Amino acid sequence: MVGEYTSLAFLLPVSALLGYGLGYWLDKQFETTWLYIVGLILGIAAGFVQLIRQLIRDTRDDG
């Protein structure tokens, strides 16, 4: 149980960094300067979605 909650602590920062990294890479590939922001926002959104899914699953299993 502790392992699951520890992974939740890393979920949001890691997904944000991955989104930023992907956006940064796409910026370099397409010679743009704004895709890193889109990647960061999508990474944060994906992290929150996964966080909410995990919390719903945990509350449903406890009840």
VEXDREN-2710 file (C-alpha; in Angstrom, 1 decimal):
% VEXDREN-2710
k/r/px/py/pz
1/MET/0.0/0.0/0.0
2/VAL/2.9/2.4/0.8
3/GLY/4.4/1.7/-2.6
4/GLU/1.2/2.8/-4.4
5/TYR/1.1/6.1/-2.6
6/THR/4.8/6.7/-3.1
7/SER/4.3/6.2/-6.8
8/LEU/1.5/8.8/-6.7
9/ALA/4.0/11.3/-5.3
10/PHE/6.2/10.8/-8.4
11/LEU/3.4/10.5/-11.0
12/LEU/2.7/14.2/-11.5
13/PRO/6.3/15.5/-11.7
14/VAL/7.4/12.7/-14.0
15/SER/4.5/13.1/-16.4
16/ALA/5.1/16.9/-16.5
17/LEU/8.8/16.4/-17.2
18/LEU/8.1/13.8/-19.9
19/GLY/5.6/16.2/-21.6
20/TYR/8.1/19.0/-21.4
21/GLY/10.8/16.8/-22.8
22/LEU/8.7/15.6/-25.7
23/GLY/7.7/19.2/-26.4
24/TYR/11.3/20.4/-26.3
25/TRP/12.3/17.6/-28.6
26/LEU/9.5/18.5/-31.0
27/ASP/10.6/22.2/-30.9
28/LYS/14.0/21.2/-32.0
29/GLN/12.7/18.9/-34.8
30/PHE/10.2/21.5/-36.2
31/GLU/12.3/24.6/-35.3
32/THR/9.5/26.1/-33.2
33/THR/9.5/27.8/-29.8
34/TRP/6.1/26.9/-28.3
35/LEU/5.6/23.1/-28.5
36/TYR/7.3/22.6/-25.1
37/ILE/4.5/24.5/-23.4
38/VAL/1.9/22.3/-25.1
39/GLY/3.8/19.2/-24.1
40/LEU/4.1/20.5/-20.5
41/ILE/0.3/21.2/-20.3
42/LEU/-0.5/17.8/-21.7
43/GLY/1.9/16.1/-19.4
44/ILE/0.4/17.8/-16.4
45/ALA/-3.1/16.9/-17.6
46/ALA/-2.2/13.3/-18.1
47/GLY/-0.6/13.2/-14.6
48/PHE/-3.8/14.6/-13.0
49/VAL/-6.0/12.2/-14.9
50/GLN/-3.9/9.2/-13.8
51/LEU/-3.9/10.6/-10.2
52/ILE/-7.6/10.9/-10.2
53/ARG/-8.1/7.4/-11.7
54/GLN/-5.8/5.9/-9.0
55/LEU/-7.7/7.8/-6.2
56/ILE/-11.1/6.6/-7.5
57/ARG/-9.8/3.1/-7.7
58/ASP/-8.5/3.2/-4.2
59/THR/-11.6/4.7/-2.7
60/ARG/-13.8/2.2/-4.5
61/ASP/-11.7/-0.8/-3.3
62/ASP/-11.8/0.5/0.3
63/GLY/-15.6/0.8/0.4
END
